């Protein structure tokens, strides 16, 4: 049971469907995932903090932590971490880890909470409008000889059958992608992840783009041509553009963290300018 902190009159509670609406502004995404733990903080009868955690083997993952601006620097964030650490220890977890874009305030907060941080890889961001409305992308899209069957070859992950989704998962495993189930299963909405098939029967995978939309960003988790024709990546991004319009996401920024040249070249080609890193992806770890 989560305890009540008397010093600041803070009350900690598990967040579920019955109280999610009160904490929704403090959490990423639009819904709750069944395989995650959500902790909320109440003070003055208002939701003032929230944390999102998930399990990775014998480790606990800090997915997000947020405290309302007027309630910061009062120990809410660190106490929230202490609360979840107690839960983690009782369940046999050996540590907590997180990965995030380097931020001076967050770096300092995690270090103060006993985390060791290290730089992992570069982080890139490009406005979706720059990526998909640039002269470069429009020229590429214009060269695609649109065929009626193209629309039948493209679908969002939300429209996939279990067999089709498992087919994509097996392809990702063959590509040496780790934690495939976690990567796809953790997505709050599958609509922004798109697959292009070689055939209208959707049996053979062409290109895949796995993304996660939350806050101001659409984060690219994976993008690749998985054996399709060279134009399939262009077809994929063209339909991704249509999807962003349909779901009113064109104002968002596309973000991705990778040092793979192929992915950077794909994004650079469509954006029409060379992408430069906007920060470093950090990894933080704390023993329990």
C-alpha positions as CSV (number, residue, x, y, z in Angstrom):
1,X,0.0,0.0,0.0
2,X,1.3,3.5,-0.9
3,X,1.8,5.7,2.1
4,X,0.7,9.2,2.8
5,X,3.4,11.9,3.2
6,X,2.5,14.2,6.0
7,X,5.2,16.8,5.7
8,X,3.8,18.4,2.5
9,X,0.4,16.9,2.8
10,X,1.1,14.7,-0.2
11,X,-1.0,11.7,-0.9
12,X,0.3,9.0,-3.3
13,X,-2.1,6.8,-5.2
14,X,-2.1,4.3,-8.0
15,X,-3.5,5.7,-11.2
16,X,-6.1,3.5,-12.9
17,X,-9.1,3.9,-15.2
18,X,-11.2,5.3,-12.4
19,X,-8.9,8.4,-11.8
20,X,-6.9,8.6,-15.0
21,X,-8.7,11.7,-16.2
22,X,-7.5,13.7,-13.2
23,X,-3.9,12.9,-14.1
24,X,-4.1,12.8,-17.9
25,X,-2.4,16.2,-18.3
26,X,0.6,14.9,-16.3
27,X,1.1,11.7,-18.3
28,X,2.3,11.1,-21.9
29,X,0.0,9.5,-24.4
30,X,-3.8,9.4,-24.2
31,X,-4.5,6.2,-22.3
32,X,-3.2,3.6,-19.8
33,X,-1.2,0.5,-20.8
34,X,-2.1,-2.7,-18.9
35,X,1.6,-3.6,-18.4
36,X,2.7,-0.4,-16.8
37,X,2.5,1.0,-13.3
38,X,1.2,4.6,-12.8
39,X,1.8,6.6,-9.6
40,X,0.0,9.9,-8.9
41,X,0.5,12.6,-6.3
42,X,-2.4,14.6,-4.8
43,X,-2.1,17.8,-2.9
44,X,-4.7,20.5,-2.1
45,X,-7.2,18.1,-3.7
46,X,-5.5,18.4,-7.0
47,X,-3.4,16.1,-9.1
48,X,0.2,17.6,-9.0
49,X,2.5,14.8,-10.1
50,X,2.6,11.5,-12.0
51,X,5.0,8.8,-12.8
52,X,4.9,6.0,-15.4
53,X,6.9,2.9,-14.9
54,X,7.3,-0.5,-16.6
55,X,9.1,-3.8,-16.0
56,X,12.1,-5.0,-18.0
57,X,13.2,-8.4,-16.6
58,X,14.5,-7.8,-13.0
59,X,14.7,-4.0,-13.6
60,X,12.1,-1.3,-13.3
61,X,12.0,1.3,-16.1
62,X,11.2,4.9,-15.4
63,X,9.2,5.9,-18.5
64,X,8.2,9.4,-17.4
65,X,7.9,11.5,-14.3
66,X,6.3,14.9,-14.2
67,X,5.4,17.4,-11.4
68,X,3.2,20.4,-12.0
69,X,5.2,23.6,-12.2
70,X,3.8,25.3,-9.0
71,X,4.7,22.2,-6.9
72,X,8.3,21.7,-8.0
73,X,11.3,21.8,-5.7
74,X,9.3,20.4,-2.8
75,X,10.6,16.8,-3.0
76,X,7.5,15.4,-4.8
77,X,9.5,13.9,-7.6
78,X,12.2,12.3,-5.4
79,X,9.6,11.0,-3.0
80,X,7.6,9.5,-5.9
81,X,10.8,7.6,-6.9
82,X,11.3,6.4,-3.4
83,X,7.7,5.1,-3.3
84,X,8.1,3.2,-6.5
85,X,11.5,1.9,-5.4
86,X,9.8,0.3,-2.4
87,X,7.3,-1.4,-4.6
88,X,10.1,-2.5,-6.9
89,X,12.2,-4.0,-4.1
90,X,9.3,-5.9,-2.8
91,X,8.7,-7.4,-6.2
92,X,12.3,-8.5,-6.6
93,X,13.6,-5.8,-8.9
94,X,17.3,-5.0,-8.7
95,X,17.4,-1.5,-10.1
96,X,15.7,1.3,-12.0
97,X,16.9,2.6,-15.3
98,X,15.7,5.3,-17.8
99,X,16.7,6.7,-21.1
100,X,15.9,10.3,-22.1
101,X,17.1,13.3,-24.0
102,X,19.8,15.1,-22.0
103,X,18.3,18.0,-20.0
104,X,20.2,19.9,-17.3
105,X,17.4,19.9,-14.8
106,X,16.5,16.2,-15.4
107,X,20.2,15.2,-15.3
108,X,20.6,17.0,-11.9
109,X,17.4,15.5,-10.5
110,X,18.3,11.9,-11.4
111,X,21.9,12.3,-10.0
112,X,20.5,13.7,-6.8
113,X,18.2,10.7,-6.6
114,X,21.2,8.3,-6.8
115,X,21.2,7.5,-10.5
116,X,24.4,7.2,-12.5
117,X,24.0,8.7,-16.0
118,X,25.9,8.2,-19.2
119,X,25.6,9.4,-22.8
120,X,24.2,6.8,-25.2
121,X,23.7,8.2,-28.7
122,X,22.6,11.3,-30.7
123,X,19.0,12.5,-30.8
124,X,17.5,14.2,-33.9
125,X,14.3,16.2,-34.5
126,X,12.7,17.5,-37.6
127,X,9.3,19.2,-37.9
128,X,6.9,16.9,-39.7
129,X,6.0,19.7,-42.1
130,X,9.7,20.1,-43.0
131,X,10.0,16.4,-43.6
132,X,6.9,15.9,-45.7
133,X,6.1,19.2,-47.3
134,X,9.7,20.2,-48.3
135,X,10.5,20.6,-52.0
136,X,12.7,17.5,-51.7
137,X,9.9,15.3,-50.5
138,X,7.4,16.7,-52.9
139,X,9.7,16.0,-55.8
140,X,10.2,12.4,-54.5
141,X,6.5,11.9,-54.0
142,X,5.8,13.4,-57.5
143,X,8.1,10.7,-59.1
144,X,6.0,7.9,-57.6
145,X,3.7,6.5,-60.3
146,X,0.7,6.1,-58.2
147,X,-1.2,2.9,-58.7
148,X,-4.7,1.9,-57.5
149,X,-3.2,-1.0,-55.6
150,X,-0.8,1.2,-53.6
151,X,-3.6,2.1,-51.1
152,X,-4.3,-1.6,-50.6
153,X,-0.7,-2.4,-49.9
154,X,-0.5,0.2,-47.0
155,X,-2.1,-0.1,-43.6
156,X,-1.6,1.1,-40.1
157,X,-0.7,-1.4,-37.3
158,X,-4.1,-0.7,-35.8
159,X,-5.7,-2.4,-38.9
160,X,-3.4,-5.5,-38.9
161,X,-4.6,-8.9,-38.0
162,X,-2.8,-10.9,-35.3
163,X,-1.1,-13.0,-38.1
164,X,0.1,-9.9,-40.0
165,X,1.4,-8.3,-36.8
166,X,3.3,-11.6,-35.9
167,X,4.7,-11.6,-39.4
168,X,6.2,-8.1,-38.9
169,X,7.5,-9.1,-35.5
170,X,9.3,-12.1,-36.9
171,X,10.9,-9.9,-39.6
172,X,12.1,-7.5,-36.9
173,X,13.5,-10.4,-34.9
174,X,15.3,-11.6,-38.0
175,X,16.8,-8.1,-38.3
176,X,18.3,-8.5,-34.8
177,X,15.9,-6.0,-33.3
178,X,15.7,-6.6,-29.5
179,X,12.6,-6.5,-27.3
180,X,10.2,-6.5,-30.3
181,X,7.2,-7.3,-28.2
182,X,8.0,-4.5,-25.8
183,X,8.6,-2.0,-28.7
184,X,5.3,-2.7,-30.3
185,X,3.3,-3.6,-27.2
186,X,4.2,-0.4,-25.4
187,X,2.7,1.8,-28.1
188,X,-0.4,3.6,-26.7
189,X,-1.9,3.9,-30.2
190,X,-0.9,1.8,-33.2
191,X,-2.4,4.2,-35.8
192,X,0.9,6.1,-36.4
193,X,2.9,2.9,-37.2
194,X,2.6,2.0,-40.9
195,X,3.5,-1.1,-43.0
196,X,3.8,-1.2,-46.8
197,X,3.4,-4.6,-48.3
198,X,4.8,-5.9,-51.6
199,X,1.4,-7.4,-52.5
200,X,-2.2,-6.4,-52.1
201,X,-2.9,-9.6,-50.2
202,X,-0.6,-8.1,-47.5
203,X,1.5,-11.3,-47.2
204,X,5.0,-10.1,-47.9
205,X,6.4,-7.1,-46.0
206,X,8.0,-4.2,-48.0
207,X,8.7,-1.3,-45.7
208,X,7.9,-0.6,-42.0
209,X,7.8,2.6,-39.9
210,X,7.1,2.1,-36.2
211,X,6.3,5.3,-34.3
212,X,4.9,6.5,-31.0
213,X,2.9,9.7,-30.8
214,X,2.8,11.6,-27.5
215,X,2.9,15.2,-26.5
216,X,4.5,17.4,-29.2
217,X,6.4,14.6,-30.8
218,X,6.0,11.6,-33.0
219,X,9.0,9.4,-32.1
220,X,10.4,7.0,-34.7
221,X,11.3,3.7,-33.1
222,X,12.1,1.9,-36.3
223,X,12.1,2.6,-40.1
224,X,13.4,0.3,-42.8
225,X,12.9,-1.2,-46.2
226,X,12.4,-4.9,-45.3
227,X,12.8,-6.4,-48.8
228,X,10.5,-4.3,-50.8
229,X,11.2,-2.3,-53.9
230,X,13.2,0.9,-53.6
231,X,10.1,3.0,-54.0
232,X,8.4,1.4,-51.0
233,X,10.0,3.7,-48.5
234,X,8.7,6.7,-50.5
235,X,5.3,5.1,-50.6
236,X,5.4,4.6,-46.8
237,X,6.3,8.2,-46.1
238,X,3.7,9.5,-48.5
239,X,1.0,7.6,-46.6
240,X,2.6,8.6,-43.3
241,X,2.0,12.2,-44.5
242,X,-1.6,11.5,-45.2
243,X,-2.0,9.8,-41.8
244,X,-0.6,12.9,-40.1
245,X,-3.1,15.1,-41.9
246,X,-6.0,12.8,-41.1
247,X,-5.0,12.7,-37.4
248,X,-4.1,16.4,-37.2
249,X,-0.4,15.6,-36.4
250,X,1.3,17.8,-39.0
251,X,2.1,20.3,-36.3
252,X,4.2,17.8,-34.4
253,X,7.9,17.2,-34.6
254,X,9.4,13.9,-35.7
255,X,12.1,12.7,-33.3
256,X,14.4,9.7,-33.5
257,X,17.5,8.5,-31.8
258,X,19.9,6.4,-33.9
259,X,23.4,6.4,-35.2
260,X,22.4,4.2,-38.2
261,X,23.4,6.0,-41.4
262,X,20.5,4.5,-43.4
263,X,17.8,6.0,-41.2
264,X,19.5,9.4,-41.1
265,X,20.0,9.4,-44.8
266,X,16.3,8.5,-45.3
267,X,15.1,11.4,-43.1
268,X,17.7,13.8,-44.5
269,X,16.7,13.0,-48.1
270,X,13.1,13.8,-47.5
271,X,13.7,16.8,-45.3
272,X,15.9,18.4,-48.0
273,X,18.7,19.4,-45.5
274,X,21.3,17.7,-43.4
275,X,20.1,16.9,-40.0
276,X,22.2,17.8,-37.0
277,X,21.8,16.3,-33.5
278,X,19.6,18.2,-31.2
279,X,20.8,16.5,-28.1
280,X,22.2,13.4,-26.6
281,X,20.2,10.4,-25.5
282,X,21.1,9.6,-21.9
283,X,20.9,6.4,-19.9
284,X,20.5,6.6,-16.2
285,X,20.7,3.7,-13.7
286,X,20.2,3.2,-10.0
287,X,20.7,0.1,-7.9
288,X,18.0,-0.8,-5.4
